Amino acid sequence: MKPHLTLILSALLATGLAPLTPSAAANEPVSIIFDTDMGNDVDDAMALACIHNLEKRNACRLLAVTITKDHPKAAAFVDAINTFYGRPDVPIGVVKGSGVTPEEGKYLKVADTMADGKLAYPHDLKSGEDAPDATALLRKTLAEQPDNSVSLVQVGFFTNFVRLLESQPDDISPLSGKELIEKKVKVLVIMAGAFQTVKFDTRHLEYNVKKDIPSAQRLAEDWPGEIIWSGYEIGVAAAYPHESIEQDFDYVAHHPIKDAYIYYNPPPHDRPTWDLTAALYAIYPDRGYFELSPAGNVVVEDDSATWFKPKESGKHRFLILNGVRTARLREALVQLTSEPPASTK
């Protein structure tokens, strides 16, 4: 066993919080729509890997991926990841018109990696220009699902889900976007905002909120259902160990997660697990990885600051991480990110 894993496991056993074993009666898989700004930070790619590996365990079903980063290679990269993990037919939708962060980013070129004269990561979707509009895909996907069955995971900007909220009845569904959300969505889990002190700053302005403040304000105020916020401080506390990137992905000659991590910021550095935490909570909300705040409401101010106001009737909560839960969460994310697909070449 690797030294850093031995230390973590020893800590877990010593405190009685070793990883939980599955219950005898397996629950139904959680239906997930993953909304991402893929290409801006590598934790989006790592979160998608976690979702695929949890689907392999029948813990979830990835219904669709929608993208808020307005660059055509983002969709190609997502398709390459989905194909690598054995699910090339997962629908992908993209923000159309006036999306934010149009620059390519550091690692989307991984989708173009060549090996032995062919693509190292095969994929059919070559550009976001060939993908459907995210709002239409969201409406179609929700309309096809049973009532109160879909968990939305947003790890990028608020653009796509606000456009869903504002959408009107059409040939996809006679329901408005708000009505579809009320009928079909069980919970929205968001990686956004900050709710505890970050490096002595009690007013940290978090990136996902800051890049589309009007959409963040609209969603926080008008979303009709439950929202769980995973703040900036959570991913920082459970940073991903660089030793795993260096050692755990070599079961294949080329691995898109390792390549993306290196392109983004080469080891040795431990990358915060911001987006992974939101995905994990959405799929395993009852596994004790996090505590939850009291009920309340999040207010997004004009400078992008997020303020939580406790209120018994509020529909918002935020994740809390402390003590030995941090070690347990970190090791769970290492195992879920680095686990091989069902089959590898």
KEKE-3310 file (N, C-alpha, C; in steps of 0.2 Angstrom, whole numbers, plus 5000, padded with zeros to 4 digits):
npx = (5004:5002:5012:5005:4992:4991:4993:4981:4971:4974:4971:4957:4953:4956:4948:4936:4929:4930:4928:4911:4902:4892:4874:4863:4852:4852:4850:4840:4848:4855:4848:4857:4860:4874:4881:4893:4908:4918:4935:4940:4945:4953:4946:4933:4934:4939:4928:4919:4924:4923:4909:4906:4913:4905:4893:4896:4896:4883:4877:4873:4865:4870:4862:4864:4876:4878:4885:4893:4904:4909:4916:4921:4928:4926:4915:4919:4930:4922:4915:4925:4930:4918:4917:4929:4926:4917:4904:4899:4887:4881:4871:4875:4875:4876:4880:4873:4876:4882:4888:4900:4918:4925:4938:4950:4956:4967:4968:4959:4964:4968:4959:4962:4974:4986:4991:5001:4997:4983:4968:4971:4961:4947:4932:4916:4909:4915:4915:4908:4899:4892:4884:4868:4858:4860:4849:4837:4841:4841:4827:4821:4827:4823:4809:4807:4809:4804:4793:4800:4813:4826:4843:4851:4868:4878:4893:4899:4896:4880:4872:4866:4856:4848:4843:4836:4826:4820:4814:4801:4785:4785:4788:4794:4789:4774:4775:4782:4799:4801:4790:4794:4805:4800:4792:4800:4813:4823:4834:4845:4862:4876:4892:4898:4901:4905:4906:4912:4927:4940:4956:4958:4949:4933:4924:4925:4926:4919:4924:4914:4902:4906:4908:4896:4886:4873:4865:4868:4862:4849:4845:4848:4838:4826:4825:4814:4815:4825:4841:4858:4873:4890:4903:4918:4927:4926:4932:4945:4949:4949:4960:4966:4978:4994:5002:4993:4990:5002:5005:4993:4986:4992:4988:4985:4992:4989:4980:4966:4962:4974:4982:4975:4976:4990:4992:4985:4990:5005:5010:5022:5008:4993:4977:4963:4947:4935:4923:4921:4916:4903:4897:4899:4891:4879:4876:4879:4871:4869:4879:4888:4899:4899:4893:4878:4872:4860:4844:4840:4843:4852:4860:4865:4876:4879:4893:4897:4898:4893:4880:4873:4858:4850:4835:4820:4811:4818:4825:4838:4854:4871:4886:4896:4913:4923:4936:4939:4932:4937:4949:4943:4934:4943:4951:4941:4938:4950:4950:4938:4941:4953:4950:4949:4940:4927:4932:4948:4961)
npy = (4994:5011:5024:5036:5033:5023:5030:5038:5028:5022:5033:5034:5021:5022:5032:5027:5029:5022:5018:5016:5001:4994:4994:4980:4980:4986:5003:5012:5018:5035:5047:5058:5074:5082:5097:5108:5118:5113:5113:5124:5122:5108:5100:5098:5088:5077:5076:5071:5059:5052:5051:5043:5031:5028:5026:5014:5006:5005:5015:5027:5035:5043:5055:5065:5077:5094:5110:5124:5132:5142:5136:5127:5115:5110:5102:5091:5086:5082:5072:5063:5059:5053:5042:5035:5030:5021:5025:5031:5037:5046:5060:5076:5093:5111:5128:5140:5155:5169:5164:5162:5163:5160:5156:5143:5136:5126:5112:5106:5102:5089:5080:5080:5072:5062:5045:5032:5036:5038:5044:5045:5046:5041:5049:5054:5066:5081:5094:5107:5115:5106:5100:5099:5113:5117:5121:5115:5102:5099:5102:5091:5080:5080:5080:5067:5059:5051:5058:5069:5064:5067:5072:5087:5092:5105:5112:5122:5138:5147:5149:5139:5133:5143:5147:5136:5137:5149:5145:5142:5134:5122:5112:5101:5100:5103:5110:5124:5130:5131:5124:5111:5109:5109:5098:5087:5088:5082:5087:5101:5102:5112:5117:5131:5148:5153:5149:5149:5155:5159:5158:5168:5177:5182:5185:5179:5179:5169:5160:5153:5160:5173:5174:5174:5184:5189:5178:5169:5176:5176:5163:5159:5166:5163:5149:5135:5123:5113:5117:5112:5119:5118:5125:5135:5133:5119:5111:5115:5110:5097:5093:5085:5072:5074:5062:5052:5055:5054:5040:5032:5030:5023:5011:5011:5016:5029:5041:5051:5059:5060:5066:5078:5084:5086:5094:5105:5109:5104:5090:5091:5095:5098:5097:5106:5099:5104:5102:5088:5086:5091:5082:5070:5071:5073:5060:5051:5056:5052:5046:5051:5059:5073:5086:5095:5112:5122:5125:5138:5153:5157:5172:5181:5194:5210:5210:5197:5190:5178:5176:5167:5165:5160:5151:5144:5139:5140:5134:5131:5124:5122:5113:5106:5103:5095:5090:5072:5068:5074:5067:5055:5058:5063:5052:5044:5051:5050:5036:5034:5042:5037:5024:5011:5011:4999:4991:4991:4995)
npz = (5000:4996:5005:5008:5008:5017:5029:5029:5030:5042:5050:5048:5053:5066:5071:5070:5058:5046:5028:5023:5021:5008:5009:5012:5005:4990:4984:4972:4958:4957:4947:4936:4930:4923:4924:4918:4917:4908:4905:4911:4924:4930:4939:4935:4925:4933:4942:4933:4929:4942:4942:4932:4937:4948:4942:4936:4947:4949:4956:4951:4937:4923:4915:4906:4900:4901:4896:4901:4897:4884:4872:4858:4859:4872:4872:4864:4872:4883:4877:4873:4886:4891:4881:4884:4896:4893:4889:4877:4871:4879:4880:4875:4878:4874:4879:4870:4862:4868:4879:4893:4896:4883:4879:4875:4886:4896:4895:4886:4874:4875:4870:4857:4857:4849:4846:4840:4827:4827:4836:4853:4862:4857:4850:4845:4844:4838:4839:4849:4841:4834:4843:4853:4859:4876:4884:4877:4877:4891:4894:4887:4892:4906:4904:4900:4911:4927:4939:4951:4952:4947:4950:4949:4945:4947:4942:4936:4928:4931:4920:4911:4919:4923:4911:4908:4919:4915:4903:4891:4888:4875:4859:4865:4878:4887:4898:4907:4910:4924:4929:4925:4932:4945:4945:4941:4946:4959:4968:4968:4967:4970:4965:4971:4977:4994:5011:5023:5032:5021:5019:5029:5024:5025:5015:5003:4985:4974:4960:4950:4953:4951:4937:4931:4937:4936:4932:4943:4954:4950:4949:4963:4969:4963:4961:4961:4970:4981:4986:4987:4992:4988:4995:4991:5001:5004:4994:4994:5007:5005:4996:4981:4981:4974:4972:4968:4955:4949:4951:4950:4938:4928:4922:4910:4894:4890:4898:4900:4911:4919:4909:4907:4920:4921:4910:4915:4927:4932:4942:4956:4964:4974:4969:4972:4976:4971:4962:4962:4975:4975:4966:4972:4984:4978:4974:4984:4997:5009:5016:5025:5022:5023:5034:5035:5034:5044:5038:5026:5016:5002:4997:4983:4981:4972:4970:4969:4981:4992:5003:5017:5024:5038:5040:5044:5035:5024:5008:5005:5009:5015:5012:5025:5031:5042:5054:5055:5044:5033:5029:5026:5016:5006:5003:4998:4986:4979:4977:4969:4958:4952:4949:4937:4921:4916:4907:4900:4887)
capx = (5000:5006:5013:5000:4985:4992:4992:4974:4967:4975:4967:4950:4951:4957:4942:4929:4925:4932:4923:4905:4900:4885:4869:4861:4847:4854:4846:4840:4854:4853:4848:4861:4862:4880:4882:4900:4912:4923:4940:4942:4949:4953:4942:4927:4936:4940:4921:4915:4927:4920:4902:4907:4915:4900:4888:4899:4894:4875:4875:4870:4864:4872:4857:4866:4881:4878:4892:4892:4910:4907:4921:4918:4932:4923:4910:4923:4933:4917:4913:4931:4929:4912:4919:4935:4923:4912:4897:4899:4881:4878:4869:4879:4872:4881:4877:4873:4875:4884:4891:4906:4924:4926:4945:4951:4959:4974:4968:4954:4968:4969:4954:4966:4980:4987:4995:5001:4994:4976:4966:4972:4954:4942:4926:4912:4908:4921:4915:4902:4895:4888:4880:4862:4857:4859:4842:4833:4843:4839:4820:4820:4829:4819:4802:4807:4811:4799:4793:4804:4818:4833:4847:4855:4874:4881:4899:4902:4892:4873:4869:4861:4850:4844:4840:4830:4821:4816:4811:4793:4782:4787:4786:4797:4785:4769:4777:4787:4805:4800:4786:4798:4810:4796:4789:4805:4820:4823:4838:4851:4868:4880:4898:4898:4900:4910:4902:4916:4932:4945:4963:4956:4944:4926:4920:4928:4922:4920:4924:4908:4897:4908:4908:4889:4883:4865:4862:4868:4857:4842:4844:4847:4832:4820:4824:4809:4817:4830:4848:4864:4879:4897:4907:4925:4931:4926:4936:4952:4950:4950:4963:4968:4985:4997:5005:4989:4990:5008:5005:4987:4983:4997:4986:4984:4997:4987:4974:4964:4962:4981:4985:4972:4979:4997:4992:4982:4996:5009:5013:5018:5003:4987:4972:4957:4942:4928:4918:4920:4912:4896:4895:4899:4886:4872:4875:4879:4870:4868:4885:4891:4905:4898:4887:4874:4870:4853:4840:4841:4843:4858:4859:4871:4877:4882:4900:4897:4898:4887:4878:4868:4854:4846:4828:4817:4807:4822:4826:4845:4859:4878:4890:4901:4918:4928:4938:4941:4928:4941:4953:4938:4932:4949:4952:4935:4938:4956:4948:4933:4944:4958:4947:4949:4934:4925:4937:4954:4965)
capy = (5000:5017:5027:5041:5029:5019:5035:5040:5022:5021:5038:5032:5016:5024:5036:5023:5032:5019:5018:5012:4996:4994:4990:4974:4981:4992:5008:5014:5023:5042:5050:5064:5078:5085:5104:5109:5123:5109:5116:5130:5119:5100:5096:5096:5081:5072:5074:5067:5052:5050:5050:5036:5025:5027:5022:5007:5002:5006:5021:5033:5035:5049:5056:5070:5082:5101:5113:5132:5135:5143:5135:5121:5109:5108:5096:5086:5083:5078:5065:5059:5056:5048:5036:5032:5026:5016:5028:5036:5039:5051:5066:5082:5100:5116:5134:5143:5162:5174:5160:5165:5160:5157:5154:5136:5133:5123:5105:5103:5099:5082:5077:5079:5068:5056:5039:5028:5038:5039:5047:5042:5045:5041:5052:5056:5073:5084:5101:5109:5117:5100:5098:5103:5118:5114:5122:5110:5095:5099:5101:5085:5075:5081:5078:5060:5056:5050:5064:5070:5058:5069:5076:5091:5094:5111:5113:5128:5144:5147:5150:5134:5131:5149:5147:5131:5140:5154:5142:5142:5128:5121:5105:5096:5099:5109:5114:5129:5127:5131:5118:5105:5108:5108:5091:5082:5088:5081:5092:5104:5102:5117:5120:5138:5152:5152:5150:5149:5159:5156:5161:5174:5181:5180:5187:5176:5180:5163:5160:5151:5165:5179:5174:5176:5186:5190:5171:5167:5180:5174:5156:5159:5169:5160:5142:5133:5117:5112:5118:5111:5122:5115:5131:5135:5130:5112:5108:5116:5106:5090:5093:5078:5071:5073:5056:5048:5057:5051:5033:5027:5030:5020:5005:5012:5020:5036:5042:5058:5062:5061:5071:5084:5086:5088:5100:5111:5111:5097:5088:5090:5100:5095:5101:5106:5094:5107:5099:5081:5086:5091:5076:5064:5073:5072:5053:5048:5061:5049:5042:5054:5063:5080:5089:5101:5118:5123:5127:5145:5155:5161:5178:5183:5201:5212:5209:5190:5187:5174:5176:5163:5168:5154:5152:5137:5138:5141:5129:5131:5122:5121:5107:5108:5098:5096:5084:5066:5068:5077:5062:5050:5061:5063:5045:5041:5054:5046:5029:5035:5046:5033:5018:5010:5009:4992:4988:4995:4992)
capz = (5000:4996:5011:5010:5009:5024:5034:5029:5032:5049:5054:5048:5058:5073:5074:5068:5052:5040:5023:5024:5017:5005:5013:5009:5000:4986:4982:4965:4956:4957:4940:4937:4924:4925:4921:4919:4913:4907:4902:4915:4929:4929:4944:4931:4922:4938:4944:4928:4930:4948:4941:4928:4941:4952:4938:4935:4953:4949:4961:4948:4930:4920:4909:4901:4902:4898:4896:4901:4894:4877:4868:4855:4861:4878:4870:4861:4877:4887:4873:4874:4893:4891:4877:4888:4902:4890:4888:4871:4869:4884:4877:4877:4876:4875:4879:4863:4862:4874:4885:4896:4896:4877:4878:4875:4892:4896:4894:4881:4868:4877:4865:4850:4858:4845:4848:4835:4821:4828:4842:4859:4865:4852:4851:4839:4844:4836:4841:4852:4836:4832:4849:4854:4864:4882:4887:4874:4880:4898:4894:4884:4897:4912:4902:4899:4918:4932:4943:4957:4951:4944:4954:4945:4948:4943:4944:4932:4929:4932:4914:4908:4923:4923:4905:4909:4923:4911:4897:4890:4884:4867:4857:4869:4884:4888:4904:4908:4914:4932:4931:4924:4938:4951:4944:4939:4949:4967:4971:4964:4970:4966:4968:4970:4983:5000:5017:5028:5030:5016:5020:5033:5020:5026:5010:4997:4979:4971:4952:4947:4954:4948:4930:4928:4943:4935:4932:4950:4958:4948:4952:4970:4972:4960:4960:4965:4974:4986:4983:4992:4990:4991:4994:4989:5006:5004:4989:4997:5013:5003:4990:4978:4982:4967:4972:4965:4948:4947:4952:4950:4932:4923:4920:4902:4891:4889:4902:4899:4918:4920:4904:4908:4926:4919:4906:4919:4932:4933:4949:4962:4967:4976:4966:4976:4974:4972:4958:4965:4981:4973:4962:4977:4988:4974:4973:4991:5002:5016:5018:5031:5020:5025:5038:5032:5038:5045:5032:5025:5009:5000:4993:4979:4980:4966:4968:4968:4987:4994:5010:5019:5030:5041:5040:5045:5029:5018:5004:5004:5014:5012:5015:5030:5032:5047:5057:5051:5038:5028:5027:5023:5009:5002:5001:4993:4980:4976:4974:4964:4952:4949:4948:4930:4918:4916:4903:4897:4882)
cpx = (5004:5006:5007:4993:4985:4990:4985:4970:4968:4971:4960:4949:4952:4951:4935:4925:4928:4926:4917:4904:4893:4880:4866:4856:4849:4849:4845:4845:4851:4853:4851:4861:4868:4881:4889:4903:4918:4929:4943:4947:4948:4949:4935:4928:4936:4933:4918:4918:4924:4913:4902:4908:4909:4894:4890:4896:4886:4873:4872:4869:4866:4867:4860:4872:4879:4883:4890:4898:4909:4913:4920:4922:4930:4919:4914:4927:4928:4916:4919:4931:4924:4914:4924:4931:4917:4905:4897:4893:4877:4877:4873:4876:4877:4877:4878:4871:4877:4886:4898:4912:4925:4933:4945:4952:4965:4974:4963:4958:4969:4964:4957:4972:4980:4992:4995:4997:4986:4975:4968:4965:4949:4935:4923:4911:4914:4921:4908:4897:4890:4883:4873:4862:4856:4852:4837:4834:4840:4831:4818:4821:4825:4812:4802:4808:4805:4799:4798:4810:4825:4836:4852:4862:4877:4887:4903:4897:4884:4869:4864:4855:4846:4840:4834:4825:4817:4813:4804:4791:4784:4785:4789:4792:4780:4771:4782:4793:4804:4795:4789:4802:4806:4793:4795:4811:4819:4828:4843:4857:4873:4887:4899:4898:4906:4906:4906:4923:4937:4951:4962:4952:4937:4922:4923:4924:4923:4919:4918:4903:4899:4908:4901:4885:4875:4862:4862:4863:4850:4840:4843:4841:4826:4819:4819:4810:4823:4837:4853:4870:4885:4901:4914:4929:4931:4931:4944:4954:4952:4954:4966:4975:4988:5000:5000:4989:4997:5009:4999:4984:4987:4994:4984:4990:4995:4980:4972:4964:4969:4984:4982:4975:4986:4997:4990:4987:4999:5010:5020:5014:4997:4981:4966:4951:4935:4923:4916:4916:4905:4894:4894:4893:4879:4871:4875:4877:4870:4874:4890:4898:4905:4893:4884:4872:4863:4850:4841:4840:4850:4857:4865:4871:4880:4889:4902:4898:4892:4886:4872:4864:4849:4839:4824:4814:4812:4824:4834:4849:4866:4881:4895:4906:4923:4931:4940:4937:4932:4945:4949:4936:4938:4951:4947:4936:4944:4953:4943:4936:4949:4956:4947:4942:4933:4930:4942:4958:4972)
cpy = (5006:5021:5032:5038:5025:5024:5037:5034:5021:5027:5036:5027:5018:5028:5033:5025:5029:5019:5014:5007:4996:4991:4984:4975:4987:4997:5009:5019:5030:5044:5057:5067:5082:5091:5107:5115:5119:5113:5122:5127:5111:5097:5094:5089:5076:5071:5070:5060:5049:5047:5043:5030:5024:5024:5015:5003:5002:5011:5026:5031:5042:5050:5060:5074:5089:5105:5121:5135:5136:5142:5128:5115:5106:5101:5090:5082:5079:5071:5061:5055:5051:5041:5032:5028:5022:5018:5033:5039:5044:5057:5072:5088:5105:5123:5137:5151:5165:5170:5164:5161:5156:5155:5147:5133:5129:5115:5102:5100:5091:5078:5076:5075:5062:5051:5034:5029:5039:5042:5043:5041:5046:5045:5054:5063:5078:5091:5103:5112:5112:5097:5102:5108:5115:5115:5116:5103:5094:5098:5094:5079:5075:5078:5070:5056:5056:5057:5063:5065:5061:5074:5080:5093:5099:5113:5119:5134:5142:5147:5145:5133:5137:5149:5142:5134:5145:5151:5142:5135:5128:5114:5100:5095:5105:5113:5119:5126:5126:5125:5112:5104:5106:5100:5086:5082:5087:5086:5095:5105:5107:5117:5127:5142:5150:5154:5150:5153:5155:5160:5168:5178:5178:5182:5185:5177:5174:5163:5159:5156:5171:5180:5175:5178:5186:5183:5168:5170:5177:5167:5155:5161:5165:5153:5139:5127:5118:5113:5117:5114:5119:5121:5130:5131:5122:5109:5109:5112:5099:5089:5086:5078:5070:5066:5051:5049:5054:5044:5029:5027:5027:5013:5005:5016:5027:5036:5049:5062:5064:5067:5077:5088:5089:5094:5106:5113:5105:5096:5090:5096:5096:5099:5100:5102:5097:5103:5092:5081:5086:5085:5070:5065:5071:5064:5049:5053:5059:5045:5045:5058:5070:5081:5094:5106:5118:5125:5135:5147:5159:5167:5180:5191:5203:5211:5201:5187:5183:5174:5171:5165:5162:5156:5145:5135:5138:5134:5127:5128:5122:5116:5110:5102:5099:5089:5078:5065:5070:5071:5056:5052:5061:5057:5042:5044:5051:5040:5030:5038:5041:5026:5017:5009:5001:4988:4993:4992:4992)
cpz = (5000:5003:5013:5011:5015:5029:5035:5032:5039:5053:5054:5053:5065:5076:5072:5062:5046:5035:5024:5019:5014:5009:5009:5004:4996:4984:4975:4963:4955:4949:4940:4930:4927:4921:4923:4915:4911:4903:4906:4921:4928:4934:4940:4928:4927:4941:4939:4928:4936:4946:4937:4932:4946:4948:4937:4941:4954:4954:4958:4940:4927:4914:4904:4904:4898:4900:4896:4899:4887:4873:4865:4857:4868:4877:4868:4867:4882:4883:4873:4881:4893:4887:4881:4893:4900:4889:4883:4869:4874:4880:4880:4874:4878:4876:4872:4864:4868:4880:4887:4895:4889:4875:4879:4882:4891:4894:4889:4875:4869:4872:4859:4851:4853:4847:4842:4828:4821:4835:4848:4863:4860:4854:4845:4838:4843:4838:4844:4847:4833:4837:4850:4859:4871:4885:4884:4877:4887:4898:4892:4889:4903:4910:4902:4906:4922:4936:4949:4957:4949:4949:4949:4949:4944:4946:4940:4934:4929:4926:4912:4912:4924:4917:4905:4913:4919:4905:4897:4887:4877:4865:4861:4875:4885:4894:4903:4911:4921:4933:4930:4930:4944:4951:4944:4943:4957:4971:4966:4969:4966:4969:4966:4977:4988:5006:5023:5027:5026:5016:5023:5030:5022:5020:5003:4991:4974:4963:4949:4947:4950:4941:4927:4934:4942:4936:4939:4954:4956:4950:4959:4973:4969:4959:4964:4970:4978:4983:4989:4989:4993:4989:4993:4995:5007:5000:4991:5003:5011:4997:4988:4979:4975:4967:4968:4957:4945:4947:4950:4943:4926:4921:4913:4900:4891:4894:4902:4906:4919:4916:4906:4915:4925:4915:4910:4923:4934:4940:4950:4964:4968:4974:4971:4973:4973:4968:4960:4971:4980:4970:4968:4982:4985:4974:4979:4996:5009:5019:5023:5029:5023:5030:5033:5037:5040:5038:5032:5018:5008:4996:4990:4978:4974:4964:4968:4975:4989:5001:5012:5025:5032:5041:5040:5038:5023:5014:5002:5010:5011:5016:5020:5031:5037:5050:5053:5045:5032:5025:5024:5016:5004:4999:4996:4987:4976:4973:4968:4957:4948:4947:4940:4928:4918:4912:4900:4892:4884)
residu = (MET:LYS:PRO:HIS:LEU:THR:LEU:ILE:LEU:SER:ALA:LEU:LEU:ALA:THR:GLY:LEU:ALA:PRO:LEU:THR:PRO:SER:ALA:ALA:ALA:ASN:GLU:PRO:VAL:SER:ILE:ILE:PHE:ASP:THR:ASP:MET:GLY:ASN:ASP:VAL:ASP:ASP:ALA:MET:ALA:LEU:ALA:CYS:ILE:HIS:ASN:LEU:GLU:LYS:ARG:ASN:ALA:CYS:ARG:LEU:LEU:ALA:VAL:THR:ILE:THR:LYS:ASP:HIS:PRO:LYS:ALA:ALA:ALA:PHE:VAL:ASP:ALA:ILE:ASN:THR:PHE:TYR:GLY:ARG:PRO:ASP:VAL:PRO:ILE:GLY:VAL:VAL:LYS:GLY:SER:GLY:VAL:THR:PRO:GLU:GLU:GLY:LYS:TYR:LEU:LYS:VAL:ALA:ASP:THR:MET:ALA:ASP:GLY:LYS:LEU:ALA:TYR:PRO:HIS:ASP:LEU:LYS:SER:GLY:GLU:ASP:ALA:PRO:ASP:ALA:THR:ALA:LEU:LEU:ARG:LYS:THR:LEU:ALA:GLU:GLN:PRO:ASP:ASN:SER:VAL:SER:LEU:VAL:GLN:VAL:GLY:PHE:PHE:THR:ASN:PHE:VAL:ARG:LEU:LEU:GLU:SER:GLN:PRO:ASP:ASP:ILE:SER:PRO:LEU:SER:GLY:LYS:GLU:LEU:ILE:GLU:LYS:LYS:VAL:LYS:VAL:LEU:VAL:ILE:MET:ALA:GLY:ALA:PHE:GLN:THR:VAL:LYS:PHE:ASP:THR:ARG:HIS:LEU:GLU:TYR:ASN:VAL:LYS:LYS:ASP:ILE:PRO:SER:ALA:GLN:ARG:LEU:ALA:GLU:ASP:TRP:PRO:GLY:GLU:ILE:ILE:TRP:SER:GLY:TYR:GLU:ILE:GLY:VAL:ALA:ALA:ALA:TYR:PRO:HIS:GLU:SER:ILE:GLU:GLN:ASP:PHE:ASP:TYR:VAL:ALA:HIS:HIS:PRO:ILE:LYS:ASP:ALA:TYR:ILE:TYR:TYR:ASN:PRO:PRO:PRO:HIS:ASP:ARG:PRO:THR:TRP:ASP:LEU:THR:ALA:ALA:LEU:TYR:ALA:ILE:TYR:PRO:ASP:ARG:GLY:TYR:PHE:GLU:LEU:SER:PRO:ALA:GLY:ASN:VAL:VAL:VAL:GLU:ASP:ASP:SER:ALA:THR:TRP:PHE:LYS:PRO:LYS:GLU:SER:GLY:LYS:HIS:ARG:PHE:LEU:ILE:LEU:ASN:GLY:VAL:ARG:THR:ALA:ARG:LEU:ARG:GLU:ALA:LEU:VAL:GLN:LEU:THR:SER:GLU:PRO:PRO:ALA:SER:THR:LYS)
# end
